[in-house]
Amino acid sequence: MSIMLEEIYEQPQAIARAVEQGYTDVAALVEDLREREVRHVVIAARGTSDNAATYAKYLLEIVAGVPVALAAPSIYTLYDAHVDLAGSLVLGISQSGQATDVVQTLSAARATGALTACITNVEGAPITAVSDHTLLCHAGEEKSIAATKTYTCTLALIALLAGQWANRVALLEGLRALPEQIRSTLAIDETVAQTVERYRYIQECAVLARGLNLATALEAALKMTETSYLVAKPYSGADFLHGPIAIISEGFPCFLYAADGPAYPSLVELAVKLKERAAERVIIAHSPEILALATRPLEIAAVIDELLSPLLYIVPGQLWAYHLARARGHNPDRPRGLTKVTLTR
């Protein structure tokens, strides 16, 4: 079995481990947040971790009611800016813990009096040295260059943080149910493998979602880009209507992630518009209503709170990226020109 596929299948147990073993560390961070009366969060990340940061922005603002900004690490590494982040939580996300610009962002924030924390999969990594609190993914070594299990474990820790900080019992209980829901969702694997054959020669596509699952669109597009070398452009469904929808002509491939919840009705409207323009529509959803608008529907059987849906809905995106790469004759475990750890400043 491919390393990437094997690690996709490891996600149920990896997430269960992340939640169980991370509970105490998250509780310690939450206690510090309350003692310091932190009311602002800044998140520094790159690549897949930056997509996880998008989820964190939505979730923490919705659940905990605190404003969240996504940092621009270049202001520290290239412009030597001095930003006063005293009173804020500055959270760095790096699966390897070696992202130079993320580490420098946390270091600069700490020097101004910010509370710092990190989410990483590597104990003792450089990012932990500049963090007051370390949240470990406990995902086990990730060998595939395309990150899968470290991404979903990062999302699980973010949800754990939001749930504890806001005392959202339902969110915490939902996290415990997730491993089994992901396990059942993996049954879609064979359907995905068959469906990709229709799209094996595409060179560009749009990947669409809205709200919490904007992170899913971003991550699914990244996975396709890095394993199949095509131009996969992610958009918020709302932003897509403000101009980019002009690219749609007959046969243009669109991937639409539409979990049940507040974002769902607007995605039904978007799916109708895509059908009117004769786009190819791969729709990943639970609701039969929107699946009926798809050229190729991918049904999510599990019923899940939209707050946690990005952990589940990315699984078909990961499987799609894997099978599409194989159908195109590429090795998804070793994408060309990429290494597991990318250092930028």
FIDO-933199 format. One record per residue (C-alpha): residue in three letters; residue number from 1; x, y, z. Coordinates in nm, 2 decimals, always signed. Layout:
N
r; k; x; y; z
ALA; NUM; X; Y; Z
...
// end
This chain:
345
r; k; x; y; z
MET; 1; +0.00; +0.00; +0.00
SER; 2; +0.12; +0.35; -0.08
ILE; 3; +0.25; +0.55; +0.22
MET; 4; +0.01; +0.83; +0.16
LEU; 5; -0.29; +0.60; +0.14
GLU; 6; -0.17; +0.41; +0.45
GLU; 7; -0.15; +0.74; +0.64
ILE; 8; -0.50; +0.84; +0.52
TYR; 9; -0.63; +0.52; +0.68
GLU; 10; -0.44; +0.58; +1.00
GLN; 11; -0.64; +0.90; +1.07
PRO; 12; -0.91; +0.75; +1.29
GLN; 13; -0.67; +0.62; +1.55
ALA; 14; -0.44; +0.92; +1.51
ILE; 15; -0.72; +1.16; +1.59
ALA; 16; -0.83; +0.96; +1.89
ARG; 17; -0.48; +0.97; +2.02
ALA; 18; -0.44; +1.34; +1.96
VAL; 19; -0.76; +1.42; +2.15
GLU; 20; -0.69; +1.18; +2.44
GLN; 21; -0.32; +1.27; +2.49
GLY; 22; -0.37; +1.64; +2.42
TYR; 23; -0.65; +1.70; +2.66
THR; 24; -0.43; +1.80; +2.96
ASP; 25; -0.19; +2.02; +2.76
VAL; 26; -0.49; +2.20; +2.60
ALA; 27; -0.64; +2.25; +2.95
ALA; 28; -0.32; +2.40; +3.07
LEU; 29; -0.32; +2.65; +2.78
VAL; 30; -0.68; +2.74; +2.84
GLU; 31; -0.61; +2.80; +3.21
ASP; 32; -0.33; +3.04; +3.11
LEU; 33; -0.56; +3.21; +2.85
ARG; 34; -0.82; +3.28; +3.12
GLU; 35; -0.57; +3.40; +3.38
ARG; 36; -0.43; +3.64; +3.13
GLU; 37; -0.77; +3.74; +3.00
VAL; 38; -0.65; +3.69; +2.64
ARG; 39; -0.90; +3.83; +2.39
HIS; 40; -0.71; +3.82; +2.07
VAL; 41; -0.54; +3.54; +1.87
VAL; 42; -0.28; +3.56; +1.60
ILE; 43; -0.18; +3.24; +1.41
ALA; 44; +0.14; +3.19; +1.21
ALA; 45; +0.16; +2.90; +0.97
ARG; 46; +0.26; +2.80; +0.61
GLY; 47; +0.12; +2.55; +0.36
THR; 48; -0.10; +2.28; +0.50
SER; 49; -0.07; +2.43; +0.84
ASP; 50; -0.19; +2.76; +0.71
ASN; 51; -0.51; +2.58; +0.59
ALA; 52; -0.55; +2.45; +0.94
ALA; 53; -0.51; +2.81; +1.06
THR; 54; -0.81; +2.91; +0.84
TYR; 55; -1.02; +2.65; +1.02
ALA; 56; -0.89; +2.78; +1.36
LYS; 57; -0.99; +3.14; +1.26
TYR; 58; -1.35; +3.04; +1.18
LEU; 59; -1.39; +2.80; +1.48
LEU; 60; -1.24; +3.02; +1.75
GLU; 61; -1.43; +3.32; +1.63
ILE; 62; -1.76; +3.13; +1.61
VAL; 63; -1.72; +2.92; +1.93
ALA; 64; -1.50; +3.13; +2.16
GLY; 65; -1.60; +3.47; +2.03
VAL; 66; -1.24; +3.60; +2.01
PRO; 67; -1.10; +3.78; +1.70
VAL; 68; -0.84; +3.58; +1.52
ALA; 69; -0.58; +3.71; +1.27
LEU; 70; -0.37; +3.51; +1.04
ALA; 71; -0.01; +3.64; +1.07
ALA; 72; +0.21; +3.75; +0.78
PRO; 73; +0.55; +3.60; +0.89
SER; 74; +0.73; +3.80; +0.62
ILE; 75; +0.68; +4.12; +0.82
TYR; 76; +0.92; +3.97; +1.07
THR; 77; +1.16; +3.78; +0.85
LEU; 78; +1.19; +4.02; +0.56
TYR; 79; +1.08; +4.36; +0.69
ASP; 80; +1.21; +4.33; +1.06
ALA; 81; +0.88; +4.48; +1.18
HIS; 82; +0.81; +4.53; +1.55
VAL; 83; +0.44; +4.45; +1.63
ASP; 84; +0.31; +4.48; +1.99
LEU; 85; +0.12; +4.16; +2.06
ALA; 86; +0.11; +4.19; +2.43
GLY; 87; -0.21; +4.05; +2.57
SER; 88; -0.26; +3.82; +2.27
LEU; 89; -0.22; +3.45; +2.21
VAL; 90; +0.02; +3.39; +1.92
LEU; 91; -0.02; +3.03; +1.80
GLY; 92; +0.23; +2.88; +1.56
ILE; 93; +0.14; +2.57; +1.36
SER; 94; +0.41; +2.36; +1.20
GLN; 95; +0.39; +1.98; +1.15
SER; 96; +0.77; +1.95; +1.16
GLY; 97; +0.82; +2.23; +1.40
GLN; 98; +1.10; +2.36; +1.19
ALA; 99; +0.93; +2.64; +0.99
THR; 100; +1.18; +2.92; +1.02
ASP; 101; +0.95; +3.21; +0.96
VAL; 102; +0.68; +3.07; +1.20
VAL; 103; +0.95; +3.02; +1.47
GLN; 104; +1.07; +3.37; +1.42
THR; 105; +0.71; +3.51; +1.44
LEU; 106; +0.66; +3.34; +1.78
SER; 107; +1.00; +3.46; +1.90
ALA; 108; +0.92; +3.82; +1.81
ALA; 109; +0.57; +3.79; +1.97
ARG; 110; +0.71; +3.65; +2.29
ALA; 111; +0.95; +3.94; +2.32
THR; 112; +0.66; +4.18; +2.32
GLY; 113; +0.48; +3.99; +2.60
ALA; 114; +0.25; +3.77; +2.40
LEU; 115; +0.15; +3.43; +2.53
THR; 116; +0.28; +3.18; +2.28
ALA; 117; +0.18; +2.83; +2.19
CYS; 118; +0.24; +2.58; +1.91
ILE; 119; +0.09; +2.28; +1.74
THR; 120; +0.34; +2.04; +1.61
ASN; 121; +0.40; +1.67; +1.55
VAL; 122; +0.76; +1.67; +1.67
GLU; 123; +0.85; +1.68; +2.03
GLY; 124; +1.14; +1.91; +2.10
ALA; 125; +1.13; +2.08; +1.76
PRO; 126; +1.26; +2.43; +1.73
ILE; 127; +0.91; +2.58; +1.75
THR; 128; +0.87; +2.44; +2.10
ALA; 129; +1.16; +2.64; +2.23
VAL; 130; +0.98; +2.97; +2.16
SER; 131; +0.64; +2.84; +2.29
ASP; 132; +0.50; +2.87; +2.64
HIS; 133; +0.27; +2.58; +2.56
THR; 134; +0.32; +2.29; +2.32
LEU; 135; +0.03; +2.09; +2.18
LEU; 136; +0.15; +1.77; +2.01
CYS; 137; -0.04; +1.59; +1.74
HIS; 138; +0.08; +1.24; +1.85
ALA; 139; +0.02; +1.13; +1.49
GLY; 140; +0.32; +0.92; +1.47
GLU; 141; +0.59; +0.97; +1.20
GLU; 142; +0.44; +1.10; +0.88
LYS; 143; +0.65; +0.96; +0.59
SER; 144; +0.44; +1.08; +0.29
ILE; 145; +0.54; +1.42; +0.17
ALA; 146; +0.18; +1.52; +0.12
ALA; 147; +0.05; +1.57; +0.48
THR; 148; -0.27; +1.39; +0.57
LYS; 149; -0.29; +1.26; +0.93
THR; 150; -0.09; +1.56; +1.08
TYR; 151; -0.34; +1.79; +0.91
THR; 152; -0.65; +1.63; +1.07
CYS; 153; -0.48; +1.59; +1.40
THR; 154; -0.40; +1.96; +1.40
LEU; 155; -0.77; +2.03; +1.33
ALA; 156; -0.86; +1.80; +1.62
LEU; 157; -0.63; +2.00; +1.86
ILE; 158; -0.78; +2.33; +1.74
ALA; 159; -1.13; +2.19; +1.80
LEU; 160; -1.02; +2.07; +2.15
LEU; 161; -0.89; +2.42; +2.23
ALA; 162; -1.21; +2.59; +2.11
GLY; 163; -1.43; +2.34; +2.30
GLN; 164; -1.24; +2.38; +2.63
TRP; 165; -1.19; +2.75; +2.60
ALA; 166; -1.57; +2.81; +2.54
ASN; 167; -1.69; +2.52; +2.76
ARG; 168; -1.87; +2.36; +2.46
VAL; 169; -1.95; +2.01; +2.58
ALA; 170; -2.12; +1.91; +2.26
LEU; 171; -1.81; +2.00; +2.06
LEU; 172; -1.59; +1.80; +2.29
GLU; 173; -1.83; +1.50; +2.27
GLY; 174; -1.84; +1.53; +1.90
LEU; 175; -1.46; +1.51; +1.88
ARG; 176; -1.47; +1.17; +2.06
ALA; 177; -1.72; +1.04; +1.80
LEU; 178; -1.51; +1.15; +1.50
PRO; 179; -1.27; +0.86; +1.47
GLU; 180; -1.56; +0.62; +1.40
GLN; 181; -1.72; +0.87; +1.16
ILE; 182; -1.39; +0.90; +0.97
ARG; 183; -1.35; +0.52; +0.96
SER; 184; -1.70; +0.49; +0.80
THR; 185; -1.62; +0.77; +0.56
LEU; 186; -1.31; +0.58; +0.43
ALA; 187; -1.56; +0.33; +0.27
ILE; 188; -1.59; +0.59; +0.00
ASP; 189; -1.24; +0.50; -0.12
GLU; 190; -1.35; +0.26; -0.40
THR; 191; -1.61; +0.51; -0.53
VAL; 192; -1.35; +0.78; -0.55
ALA; 193; -1.10; +0.55; -0.73
GLN; 194; -1.36; +0.48; -0.99
THR; 195; -1.48; +0.84; -1.03
VAL; 196; -1.13; +0.99; -1.08
GLU; 197; -1.10; +0.81; -1.41
ARG; 198; -1.34; +1.06; -1.57
TYR; 199; -1.11; +1.35; -1.46
ARG; 200; -0.76; +1.20; -1.51
TYR; 201; -0.67; +1.45; -1.78
ILE; 202; -0.79; +1.77; -1.63
GLN; 203; -0.53; +2.05; -1.61
GLU; 204; -0.73; +2.30; -1.40
CYS; 205; -1.03; +2.31; -1.17
ALA; 206; -1.20; +2.51; -0.91
VAL; 207; -1.24; +2.38; -0.55
LEU; 208; -1.53; +2.55; -0.37
ALA; 209; -1.67; +2.56; -0.01
ARG; 210; -1.78; +2.82; +0.23
GLY; 211; -1.73; +2.91; +0.60
LEU; 212; -1.56; +2.65; +0.81
ASN; 213; -1.50; +2.43; +0.51
LEU; 214; -1.31; +2.70; +0.33
ALA; 215; -1.01; +2.52; +0.50
THR; 216; -1.13; +2.20; +0.33
ALA; 217; -1.13; +2.37; -0.02
LEU; 218; -0.78; +2.51; +0.05
GLU; 219; -0.64; +2.18; +0.16
ALA; 220; -0.81; +1.96; -0.10
ALA; 221; -0.68; +2.20; -0.37
LEU; 222; -0.33; +2.19; -0.23
LYS; 223; -0.33; +1.81; -0.22
MET; 224; -0.43; +1.79; -0.59
THR; 225; -0.18; +2.05; -0.69
GLU; 226; +0.12; +1.89; -0.51
THR; 227; +0.04; +1.53; -0.61
SER; 228; -0.11; +1.57; -0.97
TYR; 229; +0.06; +1.89; -1.08
LEU; 230; -0.25; +2.06; -1.20
VAL; 231; -0.39; +2.41; -1.13
ALA; 232; -0.65; +2.36; -0.86
LYS; 233; -0.78; +2.70; -0.75
PRO; 234; -0.97; +2.71; -0.41
TYR; 235; -1.24; +2.97; -0.35
SER; 236; -1.49; +3.07; -0.09
GLY; 237; -1.83; +3.01; -0.26
ALA; 238; -1.91; +3.37; -0.19
ASP; 239; -1.59; +3.51; -0.33
PHE; 240; -1.63; +3.29; -0.64
LEU; 241; -1.95; +3.48; -0.73
HIS; 242; -1.75; +3.81; -0.72
GLY; 243; -1.58; +3.75; -1.05
PRO; 244; -1.40; +3.41; -1.07
ILE; 245; -1.73; +3.24; -1.18
ALA; 246; -1.66; +3.39; -1.52
ILE; 247; -1.41; +3.11; -1.59
ILE; 248; -1.69; +2.85; -1.59
SER; 249; -1.78; +2.72; -1.93
GLU; 250; -1.92; +2.38; -2.04
GLY; 251; -1.72; +2.10; -1.89
PHE; 252; -1.51; +2.31; -1.65
PRO; 253; -1.44; +2.08; -1.35
CYS; 254; -1.56; +2.21; -1.01
PHE; 255; -1.53; +2.04; -0.67
LEU; 256; -1.79; +2.15; -0.42
TYR; 257; -1.77; +2.06; -0.05
ALA; 258; -2.11; +2.12; +0.11
ALA; 259; -2.16; +2.00; +0.47
ASP; 260; -2.49; +2.05; +0.63
GLY; 261; -2.51; +2.37; +0.84
PRO; 262; -2.54; +2.75; +0.80
ALA; 263; -2.32; +2.76; +0.49
TYR; 264; -2.52; +2.49; +0.31
PRO; 265; -2.80; +2.69; +0.15
SER; 266; -2.56; +2.93; -0.03
LEU; 267; -2.38; +2.63; -0.17
VAL; 268; -2.70; +2.48; -0.31
GLU; 269; -2.75; +2.82; -0.49
LEU; 270; -2.39; +2.80; -0.62
ALA; 271; -2.44; +2.44; -0.74
VAL; 272; -2.75; +2.55; -0.93
LYS; 273; -2.55; +2.82; -1.10
LEU; 274; -2.27; +2.57; -1.19
LYS; 275; -2.53; +2.34; -1.34
GLU; 276; -2.68; +2.62; -1.55
ARG; 277; -2.34; +2.68; -1.69
ALA; 278; -2.29; +2.31; -1.76
ALA; 279; -1.98; +2.28; -1.54
GLU; 280; -1.86; +1.93; -1.43
ARG; 281; -1.97; +1.91; -1.07
VAL; 282; -1.81; +1.68; -0.82
ILE; 283; -2.01; +1.74; -0.51
ILE; 284; -1.91; +1.61; -0.17
ALA; 285; -2.20; +1.62; +0.07
HIS; 286; -2.44; +1.44; +0.30
SER; 287; -2.77; +1.60; +0.17
PRO; 288; -2.95; +1.42; -0.12
GLU; 289; -3.07; +1.77; -0.23
ILE; 290; -2.74; +1.90; -0.34
LEU; 291; -2.60; +1.56; -0.44
ALA; 292; -2.88; +1.55; -0.70
LEU; 293; -2.72; +1.86; -0.86
ALA; 294; -2.39; +1.68; -0.92
THR; 295; -2.24; +1.54; -1.23
ARG; 296; -2.06; +1.30; -1.00
PRO; 297; -2.19; +1.29; -0.64
LEU; 298; -1.97; +1.17; -0.35
GLU; 299; -2.19; +1.10; -0.05
ILE; 300; -2.08; +1.15; +0.31
ALA; 301; -2.29; +0.90; +0.51
ALA; 302; -2.21; +1.04; +0.85
VAL; 303; -2.41; +1.31; +1.01
ILE; 304; -2.18; +1.56; +1.17
ASP; 305; -2.19; +1.91; +1.33
GLU; 306; -2.06; +2.16; +1.08
LEU; 307; -1.82; +2.28; +1.34
LEU; 308; -1.63; +1.95; +1.31
SER; 309; -1.71; +1.87; +0.95
PRO; 310; -1.37; +1.99; +0.81
LEU; 311; -1.21; +1.69; +0.98
LEU; 312; -1.44; +1.46; +0.80
TYR; 313; -1.49; +1.63; +0.46
ILE; 314; -1.12; +1.65; +0.38
VAL; 315; -1.10; +1.27; +0.38
PRO; 316; -1.26; +1.23; +0.03
GLY; 317; -1.03; +1.52; -0.08
GLN; 318; -0.73; +1.33; +0.04
LEU; 319; -0.85; +1.01; -0.13
TRP; 320; -0.92; +1.20; -0.45
ALA; 321; -0.57; +1.35; -0.46
TYR; 322; -0.42; +1.01; -0.41
HIS; 323; -0.62; +0.82; -0.67
LEU; 324; -0.60; +1.11; -0.93
ALA; 325; -0.22; +1.11; -0.90
ARG; 326; -0.20; +0.73; -0.95
ALA; 327; -0.44; +0.75; -1.25
ARG; 328; -0.21; +1.01; -1.40
GLY; 329; +0.09; +0.79; -1.35
HIS; 330; +0.25; +0.99; -1.06
ASN; 331; +0.38; +0.87; -0.73
PRO; 332; +0.18; +1.05; -0.46
ASP; 333; +0.43; +0.96; -0.20
ARG; 334; +0.71; +1.15; -0.37
PRO; 335; +0.58; +1.46; -0.55
ARG; 336; +0.84; +1.60; -0.78
GLY; 337; +1.06; +1.88; -0.65
LEU; 338; +0.91; +1.86; -0.30
THR; 339; +1.06; +1.76; +0.04
LYS; 340; +0.89; +1.68; +0.36
VAL; 341; +1.03; +1.99; +0.54
THR; 342; +1.02; +2.33; +0.36
LEU; 343; +1.22; +2.61; +0.52
THR; 344; +1.13; +2.97; +0.42
ARG; 345; +1.20; +3.31; +0.58
// end
